Amino acid sequence: MTGTRTRLSSGGYAGSNSAVQWRKPMAILSIADPDFLEDPYPAIHEHRPSGVVPNVDHGGIWLLDSDEIRGAVRDPSFLSDPEKADPEAPITKVLKAAGLSIFYMDPPRHTRIRGLVSREFSPHRVKEMLPEIETTARATLDELPGGGLIDIAATFADVIPMIVISDFLEVERELRADFRNWALTRVKNLFDPKKNRSPEFAEASRSLRGYFTRKVEMRHREPATDLIGRLVALTGVQEGDLREDEIIDLLNLMPGAGIITTADLIGNTIHALLTHPDQLEAVVADPSLIPDAIEETLRFDTPALSVGRIVTEQTELCGQRVEPGTWVRVMTAAVGRDPALHPDPDRFQIDRAHREHFAFGGGTHFCLGAHLGRAEATTALRLLLERFPKISLAKGDDVAVRRRVPGFRGLDRLMVQLD
């Protein structure tokens, strides 16, 4: 389907119930539906011809057309700041309550803050971290039992990113269990309309923000050269300086952004290789193919299914009129499985000549942690297959159990035979 977005006359804010003028009856798509959580791609393929469908979970719409997705991700007129969105939309309230609005900030604030912190996630900085990542991965492998069945998701894929981000943020050893609980409680419930207003979600958000507030205050009293210390050193009173509340906001989003998606990238790649033995054989024989396997996972089984954007002008998307202030959940996962872009899109094939995905978003909001996530996944897969080249999927039912986390796709359990 080709893009059909046209600008209409600008207008005032329209509430969530009238934000889209549906010109034909539309099917319902809910990312909290059990079938969608198990496998979103049948629904994505089913709704792709419509291009847009109502978002019953959070208000606004889902965008599924690849051409329109490219435009929405890259077009600066599609903003991300919840302050520009329908204040009554459920997701607007959740993001503000969780202190995650900075994740969706727009230029010029976004440009200023990204410019100040991007060096912490640069390819050069990630290269400096590689020895620590490798040490973590090797130590995690050393803890695995030498034979028999194990859950590689829980004992390996989930462990490495948690340690890496905890080390990156210098979380105290005695607080890491609490830190893990706060981070996972929040990210796993963020897009679940039944859980993102729960007391547990609110408490996890308060605890995580309180922790980082105390860390920033401590670095003001006791300057240091760790990450938080370097960020605090950028604060000041002049225009363009980093503000203390912005540091806390940035730190507040890092655990969710840096843990579950990377864990799912590692786990999903292992699962894809084990369920495609010919591809696993190729990677074991030639480890230089591991980056290709990871990129194919980002297309085929991406950990993050969508990104959020806000319409700022009265617009038509795939023939539907959309009013300013409307939340658009851009189903970036749809691009990776689009048959118009990828022959046999539901097949995992690491030697594809063409591969397009938006697993890390795009445009000004391209994920700062993309280099780090790729580095962790590459290191983890390389060392796992080096140590256990005969790894195979366990026999029986329920050996691969999907997470029930709306908005994300990963594995709660992946049973394997190491030898």
Secondary structure, DSSP 8 states (H G I E B T S, - for coil): -----EE--------GGGSEE-SS----B-TTSHHHHH-SHHHHHHHGGGSEEEBTTTSSEEE--HHHHHHHHH-TTEE--GGGS-TTSHHHHHHHHTT-GGGG--TTHHHHHHHHHGGGGSHHHHHHHHHHHHHHHHHHHHTS-SSSEEEHIIIIITHHHHHHHHHHTT--GGGHHHHHHHHHHHHHHTT-TTTTTSHHHHHHHHHHHHHHHHHHHHHHHS--SSHHHHHHTTB-SSTTSB-HHHHHHHHHHHHHHHHHHHHHHHHHHHHHHHTSHHHHHHHHH-GGGHHHHHHHHHHHS-SB--EEEEE-S-EEETTEEE-TT-EEEE-THHHHT-TTTSSSTTS--TT-S-----TT--GGG--TTHHHHHHHHHHHHHHHHHH-TT-EE-SSTTSEEE---TTB--EEEEEEE--
